Every structure is written in C-alpha cells, then in structure tokens.
Amino acid sequence: MSKQEPLRSLSDIYRFFRKNTTPIYFVSPTAYNILGLGQWIQGFKYITHFDSFDGGHFRVTNPAQNTEREFQSMEDMVNYLLSHKE
C-alpha cells in the first residue's frame, strides 16, 4: 500500500474525490443538506428515507416502506435505514 500524500489545497481535495474508487454512502432522512455533492465525488451514494430528488437521481436509494412508522429522532430513522434489508 502506497503512502497517501497530504491534501494541501482545494484542488488536491477535488482531485482525490474525483479519482475515488471506494464507495461512499451518505445515510440520512434526506439528502437536502448535501445536494450536488455526488456530482464531484466519484462513488458517492445516498440512502435516504425521503427522496429529495423525486425519483430523478440514479445514486439515491429509498427503501420501500410497508407500514407507516413514527420515529422519535433522526438517529432512530438512520438506524432503521441501516438495518433495512434493501
């Protein structure tokens, strides 16, 4: 494994994420606060409860809901998403 050089500038950071081959998942009730991030981070995927893209984004996964659930917190919702079979 080669030693990774430090990222010293925004250009270094941009280049690092554009060449990224490791999948990066964002798990949250919505993707609203990071909309557009998937455009410059290769391998970036959203797993959300609410579809901020209304079905129009190929990197978003929204697990099917069989019944209405009431969550007590965002943490409960994220734990539900992480444990969902889809």
N, C-alpha and C positions, 0 to 999 in steps of 0.2 A: 504494500500500500504506500503510495507516494505521499509525501508531506504536503498538506494544503498551505499555500501561501496566504497570508492575511489579506482580507479585503480592505483596501485602503481608501477607496473612493466610491461614489455612486456608480460610476462606470464599471468598476470591479464587481459590485453587488449585482448590477443588471446583467452583466456577462455570466456570472456564476449561476443565476437563476434561469437564464435563457438556455444554458447548456445542461441544466439539471436533468438527470435521468431517473432519480429516485422519486416515487410518487409522494406527494404532499397532500394531506387531507385536512380540510377545514370542517369541523363538526360543530354546528351551532343551530339554534332555532331558525335563523335567517342568515342570508349572506349579504344583507344590505350594507353593513359597515365595511365590507371589503370588495364591493362590486368593482369589477375591472381588473382585479389582481391576477386572475387567470390568464389575462392577455399577455403578461410578461413573465410569468413563472411557468416554465415547462413542467408538465406532470401534475399541475395543481387541480384538485377536485373538491367540490363542495358536497357535503352531506348535510342536508337541512330538513327541518320539519315543515317549514313554509317555503314554497317555491317563489323566490323573489324574481325569477325570470319567466314565470308563467309558462313553463314548458319549453321555452325557447333557447335553452343553453345545454349543450351536449355534455358538459362536465358536472352537471348537477344531478344528484341522486336524492330522491324524496321517497322514503319507504312508504308503502301502502298502509293505510290505517283501516283496520277492520271495525273499530269502535271509537267513539269519542273518548278521549282521555283528558283528564284535568290534571295539570302539573302544578306542583307547589312552587317550583323555581326553575330557572334556566338550567341549573345543574341536573335536576330531575329529567328535563327534556333531553339534554345531551346524553345522559346515561341511558335513556330509552333508545336514542338513535344508535348508540354504540352497541347495545345489546340486541337490536333488531336483526332478524335473520337475513333481510335483504342487504 
